[in-house]
C-alpha cells in the first residue's frame, strides 16, 4: 500500500449543523490537518410526500444553514485545513456523487439523524451503502433519536 504525501481531502456530509467541538470530534482520526474539507448538506425533505411534490425551498434553505454553520465551525475548530461548503441534492447519494465529481475526496465522514428523527432518504447515509457506492472509507456518526 502506498502512502500519499499530500494532506487528506475529506467530504463531510451532514444533515445537522455542527459546532467546533462536533467538527473536531467527527474529524478525529482523519488525515485532514493541512488538507481540505468540503462540507455538503443534502437538501433533505421532511417526508416522502414533500419530496415527491417538489417542496424543496424549505429543505434547500435548511441545507444552506447547515452547510454554512458547519463550515464556520470547522474554521473555528483547532484543525489546520481549508474548508468550503455546498448544498447538495435531496438524495444524499446524488449529493455525494456530485460533490465527488468536483472534490476528489480520500474519505467520507457523515453525520445524520437515525431512527424516528431521520428525514426522507437520510438512511442513504449509512456507511455500508456509501462504501459500496463510492469505494471510499466512510466514518459515520449517527445521532441517536
C-alpha positions as a printed Julia matrix, in Angstrom:
145×3 Matrix{Float64}:
   0.0    0.0    0.0
   1.46   3.36  -0.98
   1.2    6.49   1.13
   0.48   9.84  -0.41
   2.46  12.83   0.79
  -0.35  15.32   0.34
  -2.74  16.14   3.19
  -6.14  14.48   3.19
  -9.32  15.59   1.5
 -12.44  14.87   3.5
 -16.02  15.11   2.3
 -18.05  15.92   5.42
 -21.71  15.19   4.73
 -24.02  16.4    7.48
 -27.74  16.77   7.88
 -27.47  18.81  11.08
 -25.41  21.9   11.93
 -22.22  21.08  13.82
 -20.31  23.26  16.25
 -16.5   23.43  16.52
 -16.36  20.64  19.12
 -18.56  18.42  16.96
 -16.36  19.04  13.92
 -13.21  18.22  15.88
 -14.81  15.02  17.19
 -16.11  13.75  13.83
 -12.86  14.58  12.02
 -10.69  12.93  14.7
  -8.86  10.05  13.1
  -8.94  11.54   9.62
  -5.82  12.74   7.84
  -7.16  16.27   7.39
  -4.69  18.65   9.09
  -3.22  20.81   6.34
  -5.7   19.34   3.88
  -9.17  20.22   2.71
 -12.71  19.68   3.92
 -15.82  20.11   1.81
 -18.98  20.31   3.91
 -22.04  19.12   2.0
 -25.55  19.38   3.41
 -28.1   17.42   1.39
 -31.38  19.32   0.99
 -33.49  16.66   2.66
 -37.25  16.91   2.77
 -39.19  16.15   5.94
 -41.14  13.37   4.29
 -41.66  11.33   1.15
 -44.71  13.44   0.27
 -42.74  16.7    0.48
 -40.04  15.15  -1.71
 -42.47  13.97  -4.38
 -44.42  17.24  -4.59
 -41.1   19.05  -5.03
 -41.5   21.22  -1.95
 -37.77  21.88  -1.93
 -37.48  25.55  -0.88
 -37.54  24.88   2.84
 -35.18  21.91   2.5
 -32.69  23.96   0.45
 -32.77  26.85   2.92
 -32.19  24.5    5.86
 -29.31  22.8    4.0
 -27.78  26.21   3.28
 -27.87  26.99   7.01
 -26.45  23.58   7.99
 -23.6   23.87   5.45
 -22.69  27.45   6.39
 -22.79  26.89  10.17
 -20.78  23.69   9.93
 -18.15  25.24   7.64
 -17.82  28.19  10.02
 -17.47  25.77  12.94
 -14.79  23.82  11.04
 -12.84  27.04  10.57
 -13.12  27.74  14.31
 -12.07  24.21  15.29
  -8.41  23.67  16.0
  -7.84  21.92  12.69
  -5.48  23.47  10.17
  -7.38  22.93   6.95
  -9.12  24.7    4.09
 -12.92  24.49   4.35
 -15.64  25.01   1.75
 -19.38  24.41   1.93
 -22.09  23.37  -0.5
 -25.75  22.44  -0.6
 -26.45  19.06  -2.11
 -29.3   17.3   -3.83
 -32.25  15.94  -1.83
 -30.97  12.42  -2.45
 -27.79  12.05  -0.39
 -26.28   9.62  -2.92
 -26.64  12.2   -5.69
 -25.35  14.96  -3.38
 -22.24  12.93  -2.61
 -21.7   11.87  -6.22
 -21.97  15.48  -7.39
 -19.53  16.64  -4.71
 -17.01  13.9   -5.5
 -17.05  14.82  -9.19
 -15.52  18.2   -8.3
 -13.81  17.37  -5.0
 -11.99  14.03  -5.19
 -12.05  13.15  -1.51
  -9.94  10.48   0.16
 -12.69   9.65   2.63
 -16.26  10.48   3.56
 -17.43  11.47   7.03
 -21.18  11.52   7.66
 -23.32  12.92  10.45
 -27.01  12.09  10.23
 -30.16  11.54  12.24
 -31.29   7.99  12.83
 -34.44   6.27  13.95
 -37.67   8.25  14.16
 -35.82  11.57  13.72
 -34.49  10.65  10.28
 -35.77  12.55   7.28
 -36.7   11.08   3.94
 -33.67   9.34   2.37
 -31.41  10.12   5.34
 -30.94   6.37   5.69
 -28.88   6.55   2.47
 -26.02   7.9    4.59
 -25.36   4.56   6.26
 -21.69   3.63   5.79
 -22.07   0.24   4.1
 -24.17   1.73   1.29
 -21.76   4.64   0.78
 -18.64   2.45   0.8
 -20.26   0.16  -1.77
 -21.43   3.07  -3.93
 -18.27   5.23  -3.87
 -15.42   2.89  -2.92
 -14.09   5.24  -0.23
 -13.67   4.73   3.5
 -16.66   6.11   5.41
 -16.69   7.28   9.03
 -20.32   7.55  10.11
 -21.8    9.31  13.11
 -25.48   8.52  13.61
 -27.26  10.78  16.05
 -29.49   8.87  18.44
 -33.17   9.66  18.38
